[in-house]
Amino acid sequence: MFIDDAVIAGLLTVGLMVIFLAGVGVFIYQDARKSSKKNP
């Protein structure tokens, strides 16, 4: 595989997007569990 700046930048961008979406998903999941526990 040919590695250059564009490939590195692309992988970095995709990695940051995945990490961000995973963090948002975990936050929403925990918040939904918390609120459902508070209001049965």
C-alpha positions as CSV (number, residue, x, y, z in Angstrom):
1,M,0.0,0.0,0.0
2,F,1.3,3.4,-1.0
3,I,1.6,5.6,2.1
4,D,1.6,9.4,1.6
5,D,0.3,12.4,3.4
6,A,-3.2,12.1,1.8
7,V,-3.5,8.5,3.0
8,I,-2.4,9.3,6.5
9,A,-4.7,12.3,6.7
10,G,-7.6,10.2,5.5
11,L,-7.0,7.4,8.0
12,L,-6.6,10.0,10.8
13,T,-9.9,11.7,9.8
14,V,-11.8,8.4,9.6
15,G,-10.3,7.3,13.0
16,L,-11.3,10.6,14.7
17,M,-14.9,10.3,13.2
18,V,-15.2,6.8,14.5
19,I,-13.9,7.7,18.0
20,F,-16.3,10.8,18.1
21,L,-19.3,8.8,17.0
22,A,-18.5,6.0,19.5
23,G,-18.2,8.6,22.3
24,V,-21.5,10.2,21.4
25,G,-23.2,6.8,21.2
26,V,-21.9,5.8,24.6
27,F,-23.0,9.1,26.1
28,I,-26.5,8.8,24.7
29,Y,-26.7,5.1,25.8
30,Q,-25.6,5.9,29.4
31,D,-27.9,9.0,29.5
32,A,-30.9,6.9,28.3
33,R,-30.2,4.3,30.9
34,K,-29.9,7.0,33.6
35,S,-33.2,8.7,32.7
36,S,-35.0,5.4,32.3
37,K,-33.9,4.4,35.8
38,K,-35.1,7.7,37.2
39,N,-38.5,7.4,35.5
40,P,-39.7,3.8,35.5
